Amino acid sequence: MFKKKETGFTLFEVLAVVAIIGILASFIVPKVAENVAEARDNACLANIKYLEGVIERYRLAKGTLPQTLTELNGWYQGEYPVCPKPAAPLVGKKTGYFFNKVTGKVTTSGGSLIEIENP
């Protein structure tokens, strides 16, 4: 007698929604990845600032800069701070801190980020 109206979405409606979601995702995903990288960089900078303070305390107590960062064992709280690793690390790229005992610079593999005055 009466034909029941079929409910549901047409193929065109589903494709339109998928296309809209794809367009929105193309704007959102790069921004999220950028924010993750920025947070990683900020964490690395915060760790370097912390090491800068530890090195300055060492210099004030001992009257000289440490020869290596391992001499700072016991001068900082907890474990030795490390730079967060990138999501896709470059081959051969080191993630850590480097200390120049002559200049007093603490650097990462990305280059010099802060300088500690050499007394």
C-alpha distance (Angstrom), angle and dihedral (degrees) to the residues before:
residue distance angle dihedral
M1 . . .
F2 3.75 . .
K3 3.74 115.1 .
K4 3.78 111.7 -133.4
K5 3.80 112.9 -123.6
E6 3.78 109.3 -116.7
T7 3.76 114.2 -126.7
G8 3.75 127.0 -151.4
F9 3.76 141.4 79.0
T10 3.74 126.3 -62.0
L11 3.77 121.0 -125.7
F12 3.80 89.9 -109.3
E13 3.82 92.1 55.0
V14 3.80 92.3 49.7
L15 3.82 92.0 48.5
A16 3.81 91.0 48.7
V17 3.82 91.6 52.7
V18 3.82 92.0 46.8
A19 3.81 90.1 50.1
I20 3.81 92.0 50.3
I21 3.81 91.6 48.5
G22 3.81 89.8 49.0
I23 3.80 91.7 51.7
L24 3.81 92.0 48.7
A25 3.81 91.4 47.4
S26 3.80 90.7 52.1
F27 3.81 88.2 61.0
I28 3.80 97.6 41.3
V29 3.83 104.0 43.6
P30 3.84 97.2 59.4
K31 3.80 90.7 47.6
V32 3.81 91.8 52.1
A33 3.81 91.0 48.6
E34 3.81 89.7 49.1
N35 3.81 91.1 51.4
V36 3.81 91.6 49.8
A37 3.81 90.8 51.7
E38 3.80 91.1 47.3
A39 3.81 91.5 50.1
R40 3.82 90.0 49.8
D41 3.82 90.6 50.8
N42 3.81 91.7 47.9
A43 3.80 91.0 50.8
C44 3.79 89.7 51.1
L45 3.82 91.5 49.8
A46 3.81 90.8 48.4
N47 3.81 90.0 52.2
I48 3.80 90.9 50.1
K49 3.82 91.3 49.8
Y50 3.81 87.9 51.0
L51 3.81 91.2 50.6
E52 3.80 88.7 47.8
G53 3.81 89.1 57.9
V54 3.80 92.1 47.0
I55 3.81 91.3 50.0
E56 3.81 90.6 49.2
R57 3.83 91.4 50.7
Y58 3.82 88.8 49.4
R59 3.82 90.8 49.6
L60 3.80 92.3 49.3
A61 3.82 92.2 48.8
K62 3.82 98.6 41.6
G63 3.81 101.1 27.6
T64 3.81 92.9 -127.3
L65 3.77 140.1 66.6
P66 3.81 117.3 -98.2
Q67 3.80 116.4 -99.8
T68 3.81 91.6 -135.0
L69 3.79 136.6 6.5
T70 3.82 89.1 -111.3
E71 3.82 88.0 70.0
L72 3.80 86.0 69.0
N73 3.83 91.7 69.5
G74 3.78 106.4 130.0
W75 3.81 93.0 19.7
Y76 3.81 95.5 88.3
Q77 3.78 131.0 53.6
G78 3.77 119.8 -107.4
E79 3.76 123.6 -15.6
Y80 3.78 126.1 -9.9
P81 3.82 107.0 -83.0
V82 3.79 115.6 -115.1
C83 3.78 133.4 -168.7
P84 3.80 112.3 -105.2
K85 3.78 109.8 -107.8
P86 3.78 117.8 -114.6
A87 3.79 117.9 -107.6
A88 3.81 90.0 -113.5
P89 3.80 106.5 24.3
L90 3.76 117.6 -154.9
V91 3.79 115.4 -113.0
G92 3.79 110.2 -98.1
K93 3.80 92.4 9.8
K94 3.79 114.0 135.2
T95 3.79 121.3 -141.8
G96 3.76 110.9 -155.7
Y97 3.78 143.9 70.2
F98 3.75 129.0 -71.0
F99 3.79 123.5 -158.8
N100 3.80 123.2 -157.1
K101 3.81 105.4 -152.6
V102 3.82 92.4 -161.7
T103 3.79 99.7 50.1
G104 3.80 98.4 25.9
K105 3.80 92.2 -129.0
V106 3.79 122.0 150.7
T107 3.79 111.2 -155.3
T108 3.77 140.7 171.3
S109 3.76 127.5 -146.2
G110 3.82 85.4 -87.5
G111 3.79 92.7 64.6
S112 3.77 138.7 -96.5
L113 3.78 113.1 -23.0
I114 3.80 104.1 169.0
E115 3.76 136.5 9.3
I116 3.77 127.3 -145.0
E117 3.77 115.4 -151.5
N118 3.77 113.2 -111.9
P119 3.83 108.3 -133.4
